[in-house]
Amino acid sequence: MMSKLRLHYAPDNASLCVRLALEELDLPYEAVLVDRAARAQKSPTYLALNPNGLIPVLETPQGAIFETGAILLWLAEQRGAQMPAIDAPRRGAALQWLIWLGNTLHPTQRMLFYPAQYTDGDSAALRTMTRARLTAQFDMLQAARDADWLDVNAATAQGCYLAPLLRWPALYGGATDWFELARWPRLRTFAQRFEERPAAQRAAVAEGLGQTPFSAPQPCNPPEGSAT
Ligand SMILES: N[C@@H](CCC(=O)N[C@@H](CS)C(=O)NCC(=O)O)C(=O)O
């Protein structure tokens, strides 16, 4: 279908969502480490691929793509998998949740992980407020009647996006005791089922994420590079 894809990644970064999709789709790709310790994501070479200076970017035969959600949708469409077909009844709901993950849940988590980018005042207060917002967002997802992709043993684009978003709050962003996956049994079951998939296990090995990367996350211990 296509020649080599190059995923610019750092361990346990948003690039993990893309790696999960690439593994699930069984697509050959090269993982190119972005050295976060050296802020390589802000280097001229990297900015030429992604002027946002953010990880990930995927190089494709048609050019580089940034934004996790866009990459996931592009990959799904290339393969005709991981998303309902254009005219399938579940298409609208699947798109809705994919965009919600990229537009709402992920940006809200970024306020926890990078508070100084969102306030020049009280980062602690911002984090407190953000934890409450995230709790409400997870409550909503837990209760969502049109999120049937959560309940099946199949990898979807939304699932590849969500799994890391269930991991990061347990590890990053200051105090983590507010985040207890058991509060959301549906999301916990999703995480357990997702991480048992061979593709998820391969991604976990590649980035040093341990055996239960999404249901009971441990700090990553990657073979190369660093998460922050
Ligand atoms: N909206 C972007 C967000 C990506 C993002 O937040 N990347 C983080 C890593 S998880 C990053 O590059 N952080 C490094 C920095 O801010 O310099 C996307 O979905 O691709």
The ligand as a Gaussian input file, in Angstrom:
#p B3LYP/6-31G(d) Opt

LIG

0 1
 N       -2.339000      18.549000      19.804000
 C       -1.083000      17.829000      19.743000
 C       -0.515000      17.714000      21.148000
 C        0.749000      16.908000      21.191000
 C        1.489000      17.061000      22.522000
 O        0.942000      17.579000      23.506000
 N        2.742000      16.576000      22.555000
 C        3.565000      16.693000      23.742000
 C        4.034000      15.338000      24.218000
 S        2.724000      14.317000      24.796000
 C        4.838000      17.458000      23.414000
 O        5.302000      17.419000      22.295000
 N        5.409000      18.123000      24.424000
 C        6.688000      18.745000      24.298000
 C        6.643000      20.239000      24.355000
 O        5.598000      20.804000      24.707000
 O        7.683000      20.841000      24.068000
 C       -1.321000      16.468000      19.134000
 O       -2.368000      15.882000      19.400000
 O       -0.462000      15.978000      18.391000

